[in-house]
């Protein structure tokens, strides 16, 4: 069972925290993202992954001060949640992180490579939460999020009410939406408060800074962004050669951001982060993360890692505060490279 705020003891390497919306959870600015640890055998995998490395990465993140994990039922078609359970099994309850997961993507076990369907039917969501509780080995999920808007004909007001009811029943502690736009957030808010939003956000993919993040800031909705390093492009370690060598079972090998002129522009933007990283005596990855955290309304950033060593490459972002000059320099680099779309800098 996950523990309450009062039961948690601060880890030795405690990181600064912020309150997640109106919830009673105070989360570190960076959290562990468990997408890649789902493995390769599904439609949007990251290639082959050793579970022992995944477990070591999660445990190292917790020892480094991270106090939340974000996963989803669909990652590895249930496997990511199972790995999270294994990683937490030997950790005392008082030291365990918050566990966030997601629902609404349903797969076909007979065709694991088929893309999961976006389902919001109440009966399906109720089955999903029970399956996630079992895989995670918890009695209550700390944050339960609708992964994508439903495409099975279920109206938003119906599936959002199901999540609100799960909270009332005590199966989940807080409820949120992932990959929903402002119109959908408004519709959900009329039924019950949207406690969190999980959108994609990085210095390359910036669209949500124009509408969704400001909406959340105004409505006291917590925001935990995903892919803040644009799935590796903004780590400072990615290259054209590495992009060409991505295996076919890694979704990035089929994504336009990793090909042609877009790839070149993205890598030039990552290069522009290097002098900022040197000034702060940190990594390019940490600067990329800190850029997302500098936007008003962003509570935390979800950061993936496939082994323990990768944690050390971005953990500094949990404490890093970029200056106005840093942000202006990044905005100038975005314009110069033409990378991505969306606002380049928070409004004063």
N, C-alpha and C positions, 0 to 999 in steps of 0.2 A: 504493500500500500504506500502511495506517495504521502509525504508528510506535510504538515501545515507550516506556515511561515514561522510560527513560534517554536516549532520543534527543530528547525534547521540550525545547525551551528555553522558559523562562518569558516570556510576553508582557510588553510594556512596562507594561501596565496590569494586572498580575497581581492576581487576586482570591483570597481565602482558599479553601482546598480541604479536603475531607474524603475519607477513604478510602471507596470504594464497597464496603461489605460486607467480604468477605474477599478481594476481587480485588486486583490490583496497580495499580488505577487510583485516582488521587486526583482528584476532580472538584470544580469550582467549585460553590458553593451554588446557582447558577442556571445553567440550560442552555437552549439555543435549541430551541424546539419548532417542528417543521416541518409541522404539520397544515394550517394555513391556506394555506400556500404551494402545496399540491397543486392549488388552483384550484377551479373551480365545477362542472365537468362530471362529477359523480358524486353518489352518494346523500347523502353527509354533507359536502358542500363548504361553504366559507365565502363563496361569491360569487366574482365575477371577480377575478383576481389577475394583476398584471404580473410576469413572471419577472425582469425587470430590478430591480424593487423588492425581490423576494425575495433575489436574489443580493447586492444592496447591504446588505440587513438582516443576512444571515448574515456577511458580511465585516466589517460594523461591530461585530457582537457579538464576533467573534474579536479584533478590534483593541481592544475594550473589556475583554478579559480572559477571556471565556467560553471554556471548554475542552472543551465537548461539545455535540453536536447529537443530538436525538432525532427520528427520523422513523419511517415505516412503509411497507411495500410498498403498502398500500391507500390511502394519502393521495394523492388525485388519480389513483388506479389506476396507480401507478408513477411519476407525474410528480414528486412531491416528492423522491424519491430521485434522480431525474435532475437536478433543480435543485440539490440539495446537491452533486452531483458537479461541476456547472458552477461553483458558488461556490468550491469548494476547488481547482479545477484550477490556478490560478496562485499558490497559496499553497505556500511551501516545505514539504517533508515535516516538517521539524523544528518548524514552527509550526502544523501542522494539528491540529484538535480531534479528540477521540474521536468516533466515529460509531456511534450506537445505532440499530437498526431492529427491526421486528417482523414476525411471520409469522402464518399461520393464518386470514386473511381472504381468501377467493378470490372474484374477481368474474367477471362474464360480459361479455366485450368487445362482445357483440352487444346488450347492454342495460346500458349504463353507469350508468343511474339506478337499477337494481335494487340492493337492499341486499346487500352481499357475504355469502357463506356462511361459517360458522365451521367450518373443516375442519382435522382433525388427522391425516389419513392420512399415513403415512410417505413414500410416493412424492410426495405433494403438497408436503409440507414440504421435501423434498430439491430439488424443482424450484424452490420459492420462494427458497431460500437462494442457489441459483446465479443466479437472475434478479436478486436484490438485489445480489449481488456485482458483477454486470455493470453494473447501473444506477448503482451507487455508484462504480464504478471502483476498487475495493479488492480486495486478495487475502485479507483477513480482516476480518470485522466485529467491532468492539470489544465490543458487547453485542447479543445476539440474544434477542428476547423473544417468547413465545407471546402474541399480542394478546388473545385471549379464549378461554375454555374451548371445546373442540370440541363441535359439535352434530351431527356426522356419524356418531356411533356409535363413534368412536375413543376408547378409554379414556385417562385422563390418564397412566397409567403408560407407555402406548405412545408418546404424542407427546412426553412429557418425556424419555424415553430417547433419542428421535431427536435432540433438542437437545443432550443430554449427549454423544452420539456425535459430533455436529458439532464440539463443543469438542475432543474427543480427536483428531479428524481435522485440527484446525488451521484449519477454515473460520471459526470464531468464537472470540473470546477469552474471553468469559464468557456465561452463559445465565441468563435470568430469566423471570418470569411477569408478565403484566399482567392486571388485572381478575379475579384469582382470589381466592377467600375462604380463610379459615383452614383449613377442612377440606381444601381442595384443596392448600394449601401443605403441610400435614402429610403428605398422600399423596405429593406430589412429593419432599419432604425424605427420606422413607424410601428413595427410589431413588437420589437424588443431591442434593447441596446446592443449594438455591435461592439463587443469588447475589444476585438483585435482585427486587423487586416494584415494579410501576408501577400505583398506584391513583389514582382521582380524589380530590382532597382540597383543600378551601378552607374559609373561615370560613362558607360557606353549606352546602357538602356535606361533612359531618364524620363520617360513619358509620364510616369505616375507622380512626378514632382510637380506637374502642372495642375493636377486636379485631386487625385485620390489622397495623397499625403496631406495637402492642406485641409481637405474635408475631415480627415481623421484628427488632425490637430485641433480643429474647431469643435469637434464632437467628443473629445476626450477618449478617442479610440486608439488603443496602442497599435503600433506598427512594427512588425518584425519583417525586415526585407530579406528576400532570398537572391542568390547569385550576385552578391555585392562585388565579387571579383570577376564577374561575367564568366563563371565556370572555367577559371584558370587564365583567361586572357590578360587580366590585370595583376598577375602575380609578379611580373618581372622576369619570370623564368620561361615563358612560352615563346616559341619561335615558329617560323614558317615550316622548318623541317619537322618540328614536333607535330604541327597540325597535319602535315602530309602523312605522318606515321601513325595517326590515330587508328586503332583497330575498327573494323566494321561494326562490332558490337558496342562501340562507344557512340552515343547519340550525336556527339559533337562533330563526328566525321561527316554528318549529313546536314550540318547547320551552316547557313550562309555567312555567319560572323567569323567562321574559321576558314574562309575561302577568299581568294582573289583580292580585290581592292579593299574590301571591308576588313579582311585580316590585316593587311598592311597598315591601314589607318588605326586599327585597334592596338597594334603593337607599338606604333609611334606614340600613341597616347600613354601607354604603359611606360615607355622610355621617359616621357616628360615627368613622370612621378619620381624618377630616380634622384634628382637633386633635392627634392623635398624630403625624401626618405633619408638622404645623407645628412641634411640639416637636423633632423630629429633623431638621428642615429637609430634608425629602424629600417624596416623592409618596405619594398614597393607594395607588397600585399597589405601591410598594415595601413599604409597611406590610402590605398583604394578603399579599404573598409572604413577608415575614419572619415573619408569624404562622404559616404552615405550617412554616417552617424551625425555629421555636422548639420544636416537638414532639420529644421524645426518640425517636430511631429514624429520623427523616427526614434523609436525606443531602443531597438536592437537589430543586429544583423546576424543572419544565419550563415555559418561558415562551415563548409565541408572539409573533411580530412580523411585520407585513406590509410594513414599511419601516424604514429605518435610524433615523428619528426616534423610533420607538416604543421602541427599545432604551434610549434615554436616559431614558425614563420609568420604567424599572424596574431598571436596572443597579445602583442603590444597594442593592438588597436583598441583593446578594452580600456586603455588608459589614455590613448593619444588624442590630443585636442589640436586640430589644425587651426592656423591663424587665418585672418582675413586675407593676408598676402598669399598664403598657401592656396586658399580657395580661388582667389583671383588668377593665380598662375595656372591652376588646373582648368579654369574656365577658358583662359586664353589658349591653352593647349587643345581643348576640345574644339574650339573654333578653327584653329590652325590645321588640325588633322582632319576635321570633318567626321570624326567618329561618332556613331550613334545618333540618337534623336532625343529631343526634350530640352527643358531648361538647363542652362549650364551652371547656374549659381543661385543659391537662396536669395530672395529679395531682402533688402535691408529693412 
